[in-house]
């Protein structure tokens, strides 16, 4: 029985994620390793639609570090996907070309629509879907993907250029953030997410599933606080109870970056971006009157592996 090892690198705006899997002949796969590197590719340039020279260096170094990791695993093929930061940068293609020249990696830039579909393909592998519509939300550094779906597939999807790195550069909040700054971000979200509100009228949802880094960190903060014995690395999803979410949100809003840095469950590179992320989540829950919120650890890279296997079968 042939086993094929595949590595996926998801080049996000804040984080470059690596997934190494072993694919069996029947198309099932086993995750051998997951690793992330906070490349912060969008830092300093995301609002000028550019990748700064410093960010490009960080990106190259992050990829080199992932390649060192991959070299231990006898991987047969490496697939690289780029999302919002590279997609929207005027010099995004130059960065892609530089990576090709220096590291021999081919990066495929995926559009927002395809990104949303791939996230859905990740989530549906571990989160049970029935006839009722759910809202899947993926908060990235450059963009937020919203997907309305049920077990029959995607009913509506859209990628909004409202990621946490963009919001931080646009609003440069105080530390701790002030009430007036929270209100300014909420007002901005209300204006920018008009299409989502219209879609929800057509496809009402009671349940929301959050995937990717920001949600993983919110879930880690919540579980370390309320379920200290739970090993969340063994879970693919966690129920985020509303009252407990509120407690975590209040703490994040009233804390300085130094206080957040030492919170159990906090990832060091999310100390700043977790603030706008929590504002977005709370805003969506209240605006859409969502009854249930779940975190899901599968997202774009797991969706990509599924798509690659399907195309090879």
PyMOL commands that set and color helices and strands:
alter all, ss='L'
color gray80, all
select helices_A, chain A and resi 46-48+53-71+84-88+92-103+112-123+164-171+179-192+194-202+213-226+232-234+242-254+257-261+268-270+273-288+300-312
alter helices_A, ss='H'
color red, helices_A
select strands_A, chain A and resi 4-11+16-23+29-37+77-82+107-109+134-139+144-150+153-160+207-211+237-239+292-296
alter strands_A, ss='S'
color yellow, strands_A
deselect
rebuild
show_as cartoon
